[in-house]
Amino acid sequence: MLLKEYKDHFITALTPDYGLDEASSFFYLVLHHLHQLQRIDLVLQPNFQLSNEEIVVWNGFLEQLLSHHPIQYLIGATSFYGLSFHVTPSVLIPRPETEELVAWILQNHAAKPPISLLDIGTGSGCIAISLAHHLSNTQVYAMDISSKALEIATSNAALNQVEVTFLEQDILKIENLGNQFDVLVSNPPYVRELEKQEIKPNVLEHEPHLALFVSDENPLLFYRKIAEIALRSLTPEGKLYFEINQYLGAETVSLLQELGFKNIHLKKDFMGNDRMIQASLR
């Protein structure tokens, strides 16, 4: 079968679930993954043939996508802040909103002297590695409870040729970090159980719930714990950054005020949702 003919079949099958644009983007991601071809190559090679064996492989991807498996897990990779990252079902797939958090930190610290930075709940390592890539001579540390996540993050640091010190720790079970940091950043679990109905099947059924959900009764559990540790672990001029639940912006600000943080800034993401917070000790 001609590849261009299979393309029509692939996109037509996925369009009812994903829409034409996303179905098309999936085709080209799989095309590059399986054949190392780009969109232009399909134009330049209109008679490119797929063997029966290759069609079987393509059909496997199609079936997985129809079952709402994330494309990033199927090809084992994604991009974040201009860098490439390995991803598996052991880690959350990095989101565009988190890129905005990275950009905010870089905006505030790129022109300053080298700093010491800790990313709590690093997952794939996307925040820590992106910051290490762009902040020269900065000591970057990253913590996660999951050994499998840390394996992925370590491979991503090597892939992007940056130095990050990874720590396997449960942040809820420690009282002191043992070091002082100029920047603490975290994108902890923040989706409440009551919000599950808003989550798309590809996320709900395939991404790690440990990194996503918190109880309805104590949704700011991680924010309180990390903020309490930050009171003891930030340098005097240090800053704390969070990605937050869009519905709990005011509550998260109130929590930080209650704990004594100053200069608290709540920032919206590109969708207009409350998404990130910066705070300092003075």
Residue pairs with C-beta under 8 A, 6 or more apart in sequence:
1 49
1 50
1 55
2 46
2 47
2 48
2 49
2 50
3 31
3 42
3 45
3 48
3 49
3 50
4 42
4 46
4 48
6 50
6 55
6 58
7 27
7 42
10 23
10 26
10 27
10 30
10 58
10 62
11 20
11 23
11 24
11 27
13 23
13 62
13 66
14 22
14 23
14 26
14 62
14 65
14 66
15 23
17 23
17 65
17 66
17 68
18 26
18 65
26 65
26 71
28 38
28 39
29 71
29 75
30 58
30 61
30 71
30 74
30 75
31 37
31 38
31 39
31 42
32 38
33 75
33 77
34 54
34 57
34 58
34 61
37 45
37 48
41 48
42 48
50 58
61 74
64 74
65 71
65 74
68 200
68 201
68 202
68 205
68 206
69 202
69 206
70 93
70 202
70 203
70 206
70 207
72 78
72 87
72 93
73 87
73 88
73 89
73 93
73 206
76 86
76 87
76 88
77 84
77 85
77 86
77 87
78 84
78 85
78 87
78 93
78 94
79 85
80 94
80 98
80 99
80 124
80 126
80 130
81 99
81 102
81 103
81 126
81 130
83 126
83 129
83 130
83 133
83 160
84 159
84 160
85 94
85 124
85 125
85 126
85 129
85 156
85 159
85 160
86 124
86 152
86 155
86 156
86 159
87 93
87 94
87 124
87 152
88 148
88 152
89 206
89 207
89 208
90 146
90 148
90 149
90 151
90 152
90 208
91 123
91 124
91 146
91 148
91 149
91 152
91 153
91 208
91 211
92 123
92 124
92 207
92 208
92 211
92 212
93 124
93 207
94 123
94 124
94 126
96 270
97 243
97 269
97 270
97 271
97 275
97 276
98 126
98 127
98 187
98 243
99 130
100 267
100 269
100 270
100 275
100 276
101 127
101 185
101 187
101 241
101 243
101 275
101 276
102 126
102 127
102 130
102 131
104 241
104 267
104 276
104 278
105 131
105 183
105 185
105 241
106 131
106 134
106 135
108 239
108 278
109 115
109 135
109 182
109 183
110 134
110 135
114 135
114 136
114 137
114 138
114 139
115 135
115 138
115 139
115 181
115 182
115 183
116 138
116 139
116 141
116 179
116 180
116 181
116 182
116 183
116 235
117 128
117 131
117 135
117 138
117 139
117 140
117 141
117 181
117 182
117 183
117 184
117 185
118 140
118 141
118 142
118 143
118 177
118 179
118 181
118 183
118 184
118 185
118 233
119 125
119 127
119 128
119 131
119 140
119 141
119 142
119 143
119 185
119 186
120 143
120 171
120 184
120 185
120 186
120 188
120 226
121 143
121 144
121 145
121 171
121 186
121 187
121 188
121 189
121 211
121 222
122 128
122 142
122 143
122 144
122 149
122 150
122 153
122 166
123 144
123 149
123 152
123 153
123 187
123 211
124 149
124 152
124 153
124 156
125 142
125 152
125 153
125 154
125 156
125 157
125 164
125 166
126 156
127 142
127 185
127 187
128 140
128 141
128 142
128 153
128 157
128 164
129 140
129 153
129 156
129 157
129 160
129 162
129 164
131 138
131 140
131 185
132 138
132 140
132 157
132 162
132 163
132 164
133 160
133 162
139 165
140 162
140 163
140 164
140 165
141 164
141 165
141 166
141 167
141 179
141 181
142 153
142 164
142 165
142 166
142 167
143 166
143 167
143 168
143 169
143 171
144 150
144 153
144 166
144 167
144 168
144 169
145 168
145 169
145 170
145 171
145 210
146 168
146 208
146 210
146 211
147 168
149 211
150 166
150 168
153 164
153 166
154 166
157 163
157 164
157 166
171 188
171 222
171 225
171 226
171 229
172 221
172 222
172 225
174 229
175 229
176 229
176 232
176 233
177 229
177 232
177 233
179 233
180 233
180 234
180 235
180 238
181 233
181 234
181 235
181 238
182 234
182 235
182 237
182 238
182 239
183 238
183 239
183 240
183 241
184 226
184 229
184 230
184 233
184 234
184 238
184 239
184 240
184 241
185 240
185 241
185 242
186 222
186 226
186 241
186 242
186 243
187 242
187 243
188 222
188 223
188 226
188 242
189 210
189 211
189 212
189 213
189 214
189 222
190 214
190 219
190 222
190 223
190 243
190 244
190 245
190 248
191 199
191 212
191 213
191 214
191 245
192 213
192 214
192 215
192 216
192 219
192 245
193 213
193 214
193 215
193 216
194 216
195 247
196 204
196 213
199 212
203 212
214 221
214 222
215 221
219 245
219 248
220 248
220 251
220 252
220 255
223 242
223 244
223 252
223 255
224 255
224 259
226 240
226 242
227 240
227 255
227 256
227 259
227 261
227 279
228 259
230 238
230 240
231 259
231 260
231 281
234 240
234 280
234 281
236 281
236 282
237 280
237 281
237 282
238 280
238 281
239 278
239 279
239 280
240 256
240 261
240 277
240 278
240 279
240 280
241 276
241 277
241 278
242 252
242 276
242 277
243 275
243 276
244 252
244 274
244 275
244 276
244 277
245 252
246 269
246 273
246 274
246 275
247 274
249 266
249 274
249 277
252 266
252 277
253 264
253 266
253 277
256 264
256 277
256 279
257 264
260 281
261 279
261 280
261 281
262 279
262 280
262 281
262 282
263 278
263 279
263 280
263 282
264 277
264 278
264 279
265 277
265 278
265 279
266 274
266 276
266 277
267 274
267 275
267 276
267 277
267 278
268 274
268 275
269 275
269 276
